[in-house]
Amino acid sequence: MSTHSAIFSREEVAERLAVSPSALIRFESRGFVHSVRHGDLEGYEPAEIRRIWTVVTLQRDLGINLAGIEAILKLRTHLEDVQVRIRELADRLRDVLETPDERGP
């Protein structure tokens, strides 16, 4: 059994999302998504397919151009990083508040 997660070919993803393989290559060249290669198969892991779906939705359904999509994706990444930092700070604050003061009264 392979230790790699599932990989879906570019052609399969393009067909399922009703976009051309060249559109996916364009998304890759803009850095929106990243393909992987396992042996002879080049394609996308599930997390990247979700990201492709987001890009396609922004472009096709909302009419946002590639520059706008790039800005949105960067903002989403930044917000995810901020959320992680807030959780870490909240955990540290909780630890400080729950730890008895060893200096005494």
Stockholm file with secondary structure:
# STOCKHOLM 1.0

chainA/1-105         MSTHSAIFSREEVAERLAVSPSALIRFESRGFVHSVRHGDLEGYEPAEIRRIWTVVTLQRDLGINLAGIEAILKLRTHLEDVQVRIRELADRLRDVLETPDERGP
#=GR chainA/1-105 SS CCSSCCCEEHHHHHHHHTCCHHHHHHHHHTTSCCCEEETTEEEECHHHHHHHHHHHIIIIITCCCHHHHHHHHHHHHHHHHHHHHHHHHHHHHHHHHHSCCTTCC
#=GC SS_cons         CCSSCCCEEHHHHHHHHTCCHHHHHHHHHTTSCCCEEETTEEEECHHHHHHHHHHHIIIIITCCCHHHHHHHHHHHHHHHHHHHHHHHHHHHHHHHHHSCCTTCC
//
